[in-house]
Amino acid sequence: MNVPTMAEMTAQGKQPEVLFWVGCAGSFDDRAKKVTKAFVQILNRAKVDFAVLGTEETCTGDPAKRSGNEFLFQMQAMTNIEVLNAYEVKKIVTACPHCFNTIKNEYPELGGSYEVMHHTQFLKSLLSEGRLTIEGGQYKGKKITFHDPCYLGRANEVYEAPRDLIQKLEVELVEMKRCKSNGLCCGAGGAQMFKDAEKGNQEINLLRTEEALQIQPEIIATGCPFCKTMLTDGVKNKEKEGSVQVMDIVEMIANAQDL
């Protein structure tokens, strides 16, 4: 698997078409690493000229900001902006809505203005340009529901790109009662991923998993590493892991193409 770094490309005097921002989850979390690999396989298949920052990439600062540590956020953000601007990066794609939202909406005021795309938006653009084809393959006719990540849906109003990709897999897409602008958080947003929940009657991820299981899907699709973890844990809690899978859309596309 060939993944060039920005440093290597710059040394060769090349500028990639897009920078793939991997993110902390995509780099270190075992479940999210599979999404990173699947996305890279699709990028290679579509002959996209891309690069990663490698060890020069650090956390965007999203968890720090959401937890209320603005000082730490600005330090982390400035470190990244200096690296990105030094490489004259123009376009960034990421598989994490948290990174997507932070770089897109919060970096500009600190001096980092880039065209930022979520991986579903980027793949949709490759489709419309004719650089990528998607077939149903093993998912044809399967019942699938899509969980809207908060930072993709409500925060940035990206609802159609992920659904368009899912439809291309020739599946039966069934919406949950709460979806799109009325979607429910998986329970990881606002840095809740990294702390215990406040007192209450039920964990949010279990409530959201129950909503998904009501429509008896074979796969719960999402576009966020945190949602994937929370919903996977929810499915395990309900002892449904044998019959229901939780997958990122790019994993499904890569599997359907036998990449």
Contacts in CASP RR format, 6 or more apart in sequence:
PFRMAT RR
TARGET T0000
AUTHOR 0000-0000-0000
METHOD contacts of the structure
MODEL  1
MNVPTMAEMTAQGKQPEVLFWVGCAGSFDDRAKKVTKAFVQILNRAKVDF
AVLGTEETCTGDPAKRSGNEFLFQMQAMTNIEVLNAYEVKKIVTACPHCF
NTIKNEYPELGGSYEVMHHTQFLKSLLSEGRLTIEGGQYKGKKITFHDPC
YLGRANEVYEAPRDLIQKLEVELVEMKRCKSNGLCCGAGGAQMFKDAEKG
NQEINLLRTEEALQIQPEIIATGCPFCKTMLTDGVKNKEKEGSVQVMDIV
EMIANAQDL
1 37 0 8 1.000
1 40 0 8 1.000
1 41 0 8 1.000
1 44 0 8 1.000
2 44 0 8 1.000
3 40 0 8 1.000
3 51 0 8 1.000
3 52 0 8 1.000
4 16 0 8 1.000
4 50 0 8 1.000
4 51 0 8 1.000
4 52 0 8 1.000
5 51 0 8 1.000
5 52 0 8 1.000
5 53 0 8 1.000
5 54 0 8 1.000
5 56 0 8 1.000
6 16 0 8 1.000
6 19 0 8 1.000
6 51 0 8 1.000
6 52 0 8 1.000
6 53 0 8 1.000
6 54 0 8 1.000
6 56 0 8 1.000
6 87 0 8 1.000
6 89 0 8 1.000
7 56 0 8 1.000
8 51 0 8 1.000
9 15 0 8 1.000
9 16 0 8 1.000
9 51 0 8 1.000
10 87 0 8 1.000
14 49 0 8 1.000
15 88 0 8 1.000
16 49 0 8 1.000
16 50 0 8 1.000
16 51 0 8 1.000
17 48 0 8 1.000
17 49 0 8 1.000
17 50 0 8 1.000
17 91 0 8 1.000
18 48 0 8 1.000
18 49 0 8 1.000
18 50 0 8 1.000
18 91 0 8 1.000
18 92 0 8 1.000
18 93 0 8 1.000
18 117 0 8 1.000
18 122 0 8 1.000
19 50 0 8 1.000
19 51 0 8 1.000
19 52 0 8 1.000
19 53 0 8 1.000
19 84 0 8 1.000
19 87 0 8 1.000
19 89 0 8 1.000
19 91 0 8 1.000
19 92 0 8 1.000
19 93 0 8 1.000
20 39 0 8 1.000
20 40 0 8 1.000
20 43 0 8 1.000
20 50 0 8 1.000
20 51 0 8 1.000
20 52 0 8 1.000
20 92 0 8 1.000
20 93 0 8 1.000
20 94 0 8 1.000
21 52 0 8 1.000
21 53 0 8 1.000
21 57 0 8 1.000
21 60 0 8 1.000
21 92 0 8 1.000
21 93 0 8 1.000
21 94 0 8 1.000
21 96 0 8 1.000
21 99 0 8 1.000
21 103 0 8 1.000
22 36 0 8 1.000
22 52 0 8 1.000
22 53 0 8 1.000
22 54 0 8 1.000
22 57 0 8 1.000
22 94 0 8 1.000
22 95 0 8 1.000
23 57 0 8 1.000
23 59 0 8 1.000
23 60 0 8 1.000
23 94 0 8 1.000
23 95 0 8 1.000
23 96 0 8 1.000
23 99 0 8 1.000
24 59 0 8 1.000
25 32 0 8 1.000
25 96 0 8 1.000
25 225 0 8 1.000
25 226 0 8 1.000
25 229 0 8 1.000
26 32 0 8 1.000
26 33 0 8 1.000
26 35 0 8 1.000
26 36 0 8 1.000
26 95 0 8 1.000
26 96 0 8 1.000
26 225 0 8 1.000
27 33 0 8 1.000
27 36 0 8 1.000
27 57 0 8 1.000
29 225 0 8 1.000
29 229 0 8 1.000
31 225 0 8 1.000
31 228 0 8 1.000
31 229 0 8 1.000
31 232 0 8 1.000
32 95 0 8 1.000
32 96 0 8 1.000
32 225 0 8 1.000
32 228 0 8 1.000
32 229 0 8 1.000
34 248 0 8 1.000
34 251 0 8 1.000
35 95 0 8 1.000
35 225 0 8 1.000
35 228 0 8 1.000
35 248 0 8 1.000
35 250 0 8 1.000
35 251 0 8 1.000
36 95 0 8 1.000
38 248 0 8 1.000
38 250 0 8 1.000
38 251 0 8 1.000
38 253 0 8 1.000
38 254 0 8 1.000
38 255 0 8 1.000
38 259 0 8 1.000
39 95 0 8 1.000
39 119 0 8 1.000
39 250 0 8 1.000
39 254 0 8 1.000
41 254 0 8 1.000
41 259 0 8 1.000
42 123 0 8 1.000
42 132 0 8 1.000
42 250 0 8 1.000
42 253 0 8 1.000
42 254 0 8 1.000
42 257 0 8 1.000
42 259 0 8 1.000
43 50 0 8 1.000
45 132 0 8 1.000
45 257 0 8 1.000
45 259 0 8 1.000
46 126 0 8 1.000
46 131 0 8 1.000
46 132 0 8 1.000
47 131 0 8 1.000
48 126 0 8 1.000
48 131 0 8 1.000
50 93 0 8 1.000
53 83 0 8 1.000
56 83 0 8 1.000
57 80 0 8 1.000
57 83 0 8 1.000
58 76 0 8 1.000
58 79 0 8 1.000
58 80 0 8 1.000
59 76 0 8 1.000
60 76 0 8 1.000
60 77 0 8 1.000
60 80 0 8 1.000
60 98 0 8 1.000
60 99 0 8 1.000
60 102 0 8 1.000
60 103 0 8 1.000
61 72 0 8 1.000
61 73 0 8 1.000
61 76 0 8 1.000
61 77 0 8 1.000
61 102 0 8 1.000
62 73 0 8 1.000
62 98 0 8 1.000
62 99 0 8 1.000
62 101 0 8 1.000
62 102 0 8 1.000
62 191 0 8 1.000
63 98 0 8 1.000
63 190 0 8 1.000
63 191 0 8 1.000
63 193 0 8 1.000
63 194 0 8 1.000
64 70 0 8 1.000
64 72 0 8 1.000
64 73 0 8 1.000
64 76 0 8 1.000
64 191 0 8 1.000
65 73 0 8 1.000
65 102 0 8 1.000
65 106 0 8 1.000
66 189 0 8 1.000
66 190 0 8 1.000
66 191 0 8 1.000
67 190 0 8 1.000
67 191 0 8 1.000
67 194 0 8 1.000
74 110 0 8 1.000
77 102 0 8 1.000
77 106 0 8 1.000
77 107 0 8 1.000
77 110 0 8 1.000
78 110 0 8 1.000
80 103 0 8 1.000
80 107 0 8 1.000
81 107 0 8 1.000
81 110 0 8 1.000
81 111 0 8 1.000
81 112 0 8 1.000
84 92 0 8 1.000
84 112 0 8 1.000
84 114 0 8 1.000
85 111 0 8 1.000
85 112 0 8 1.000
89 114 0 8 1.000
90 114 0 8 1.000
90 115 0 8 1.000
91 114 0 8 1.000
91 115 0 8 1.000
91 116 0 8 1.000
91 117 0 8 1.000
92 103 0 8 1.000
92 114 0 8 1.000
92 115 0 8 1.000
92 116 0 8 1.000
92 117 0 8 1.000
93 116 0 8 1.000
93 117 0 8 1.000
93 118 0 8 1.000
93 119 0 8 1.000
93 122 0 8 1.000
94 100 0 8 1.000
94 103 0 8 1.000
94 116 0 8 1.000
94 117 0 8 1.000
94 118 0 8 1.000
94 119 0 8 1.000
95 118 0 8 1.000
95 119 0 8 1.000
95 223 0 8 1.000
95 225 0 8 1.000
95 248 0 8 1.000
95 250 0 8 1.000
96 224 0 8 1.000
96 225 0 8 1.000
96 226 0 8 1.000
97 118 0 8 1.000
97 149 0 8 1.000
97 150 0 8 1.000
97 151 0 8 1.000
97 152 0 8 1.000
97 153 0 8 1.000
97 155 0 8 1.000
97 156 0 8 1.000
97 223 0 8 1.000
97 224 0 8 1.000
98 151 0 8 1.000
98 189 0 8 1.000
98 224 0 8 1.000
98 226 0 8 1.000
100 116 0 8 1.000
100 117 0 8 1.000
100 118 0 8 1.000
100 151 0 8 1.000
100 152 0 8 1.000
100 156 0 8 1.000
101 151 0 8 1.000
101 152 0 8 1.000
101 155 0 8 1.000
101 156 0 8 1.000
103 114 0 8 1.000
103 116 0 8 1.000
104 114 0 8 1.000
104 116 0 8 1.000
104 156 0 8 1.000
105 155 0 8 1.000
105 156 0 8 1.000
107 113 0 8 1.000
107 114 0 8 1.000
117 125 0 8 1.000
118 152 0 8 1.000
118 156 0 8 1.000
118 158 0 8 1.000
118 161 0 8 1.000
118 223 0 8 1.000
119 223 0 8 1.000
119 249 0 8 1.000
119 250 0 8 1.000
120 152 0 8 1.000
120 158 0 8 1.000
120 161 0 8 1.000
120 162 0 8 1.000
120 165 0 8 1.000
120 223 0 8 1.000
120 249 0 8 1.000
120 250 0 8 1.000
121 158 0 8 1.000
121 161 0 8 1.000
123 132 0 8 1.000
123 161 0 8 1.000
123 165 0 8 1.000
123 250 0 8 1.000
123 253 0 8 1.000
124 161 0 8 1.000
124 164 0 8 1.000
124 165 0 8 1.000
126 132 0 8 1.000
127 133 0 8 1.000
127 134 0 8 1.000
127 164 0 8 1.000
127 165 0 8 1.000
127 168 0 8 1.000
134 165 0 8 1.000
134 168 0 8 1.000
134 169 0 8 1.000
134 253 0 8 1.000
134 256 0 8 1.000
134 257 0 8 1.000
135 168 0 8 1.000
135 169 0 8 1.000
135 170 0 8 1.000
135 256 0 8 1.000
135 257 0 8 1.000
136 168 0 8 1.000
136 169 0 8 1.000
136 170 0 8 1.000
136 171 0 8 1.000
136 256 0 8 1.000
137 169 0 8 1.000
137 170 0 8 1.000
137 256 0 8 1.000
138 255 0 8 1.000
138 256 0 8 1.000
139 169 0 8 1.000
139 170 0 8 1.000
139 171 0 8 1.000
139 219 0 8 1.000
139 252 0 8 1.000
139 255 0 8 1.000
139 256 0 8 1.000
140 169 0 8 1.000
140 170 0 8 1.000
140 171 0 8 1.000
141 170 0 8 1.000
141 171 0 8 1.000
141 172 0 8 1.000
142 171 0 8 1.000
142 172 0 8 1.000
142 218 0 8 1.000
142 219 0 8 1.000
143 171 0 8 1.000
143 172 0 8 1.000
143 174 0 8 1.000
143 215 0 8 1.000
143 216 0 8 1.000
143 217 0 8 1.000
143 218 0 8 1.000
143 219 0 8 1.000
144 166 0 8 1.000
144 169 0 8 1.000
144 171 0 8 1.000
144 172 0 8 1.000
144 173 0 8 1.000
144 174 0 8 1.000
144 217 0 8 1.000
144 218 0 8 1.000
144 219 0 8 1.000
144 220 0 8 1.000
144 221 0 8 1.000
145 173 0 8 1.000
145 174 0 8 1.000
145 175 0 8 1.000
145 176 0 8 1.000
145 212 0 8 1.000
145 215 0 8 1.000
145 217 0 8 1.000
145 219 0 8 1.000
145 220 0 8 1.000
145 221 0 8 1.000
146 162 0 8 1.000
146 163 0 8 1.000
146 166 0 8 1.000
146 173 0 8 1.000
146 175 0 8 1.000
146 179 0 8 1.000
146 220 0 8 1.000
146 221 0 8 1.000
146 222 0 8 1.000
146 249 0 8 1.000
147 176 0 8 1.000
147 186 0 8 1.000
147 208 0 8 1.000
147 212 0 8 1.000
147 220 0 8 1.000
147 221 0 8 1.000
147 222 0 8 1.000
147 227 0 8 1.000
147 231 0 8 1.000
148 154 0 8 1.000
148 159 0 8 1.000
148 162 0 8 1.000
148 179 0 8 1.000
148 180 0 8 1.000
148 183 0 8 1.000
149 186 0 8 1.000
149 222 0 8 1.000
149 223 0 8 1.000
149 224 0 8 1.000
149 226 0 8 1.000
149 227 0 8 1.000
150 185 0 8 1.000
150 186 0 8 1.000
150 189 0 8 1.000
151 189 0 8 1.000
151 224 0 8 1.000
152 158 0 8 1.000
152 162 0 8 1.000
152 223 0 8 1.000
152 224 0 8 1.000
153 159 0 8 1.000
153 180 0 8 1.000
153 181 0 8 1.000
154 181 0 8 1.000
154 183 0 8 1.000
157 181 0 8 1.000
159 180 0 8 1.000
159 181 0 8 1.000
162 221 0 8 1.000
162 223 0 8 1.000
162 249 0 8 1.000
163 173 0 8 1.000
165 249 0 8 1.000
165 253 0 8 1.000
166 173 0 8 1.000
166 221 0 8 1.000
166 249 0 8 1.000
166 252 0 8 1.000
167 173 0 8 1.000
169 252 0 8 1.000
169 253 0 8 1.000
169 256 0 8 1.000
174 215 0 8 1.000
174 217 0 8 1.000
176 183 0 8 1.000
176 211 0 8 1.000
176 212 0 8 1.000
176 214 0 8 1.000
176 215 0 8 1.000
177 211 0 8 1.000
177 214 0 8 1.000
178 184 0 8 1.000
178 211 0 8 1.000
184 204 0 8 1.000
184 207 0 8 1.000
184 208 0 8 1.000
184 211 0 8 1.000
185 204 0 8 1.000
185 208 0 8 1.000
186 204 0 8 1.000
186 205 0 8 1.000
186 208 0 8 1.000
186 222 0 8 1.000
186 224 0 8 1.000
186 226 0 8 1.000
186 227 0 8 1.000
186 230 0 8 1.000
186 231 0 8 1.000
187 193 0 8 1.000
187 197 0 8 1.000
187 203 0 8 1.000
187 204 0 8 1.000
187 205 0 8 1.000
187 208 0 8 1.000
187 230 0 8 1.000
188 205 0 8 1.000
188 226 0 8 1.000
188 227 0 8 1.000
188 229 0 8 1.000
188 230 0 8 1.000
189 226 0 8 1.000
192 204 0 8 1.000
193 226 0 8 1.000
193 229 0 8 1.000
193 230 0 8 1.000
197 203 0 8 1.000
197 204 0 8 1.000
204 230 0 8 1.000
205 230 0 8 1.000
205 231 0 8 1.000
205 233 0 8 1.000
205 234 0 8 1.000
206 234 0 8 1.000
206 237 0 8 1.000
206 238 0 8 1.000
208 230 0 8 1.000
208 231 0 8 1.000
209 220 0 8 1.000
209 231 0 8 1.000
209 234 0 8 1.000
209 235 0 8 1.000
209 237 0 8 1.000
209 238 0 8 1.000
210 238 0 8 1.000
212 220 0 8 1.000
212 231 0 8 1.000
213 235 0 8 1.000
213 238 0 8 1.000
213 240 0 8 1.000
213 244 0 8 1.000
217 244 0 8 1.000
218 243 0 8 1.000
218 244 0 8 1.000
218 245 0 8 1.000
219 244 0 8 1.000
219 245 0 8 1.000
219 246 0 8 1.000
219 247 0 8 1.000
219 252 0 8 1.000
220 231 0 8 1.000
220 235 0 8 1.000
220 244 0 8 1.000
220 245 0 8 1.000
220 246 0 8 1.000
220 247 0 8 1.000
221 247 0 8 1.000
221 248 0 8 1.000
221 249 0 8 1.000
221 252 0 8 1.000
222 228 0 8 1.000
222 231 0 8 1.000
222 246 0 8 1.000
222 247 0 8 1.000
222 248 0 8 1.000
222 249 0 8 1.000
223 248 0 8 1.000
223 249 0 8 1.000
223 250 0 8 1.000
224 248 0 8 1.000
225 248 0 8 1.000
228 246 0 8 1.000
228 247 0 8 1.000
228 248 0 8 1.000
231 246 0 8 1.000
232 241 0 8 1.000
232 246 0 8 1.000
235 241 0 8 1.000
235 244 0 8 1.000
235 246 0 8 1.000
END
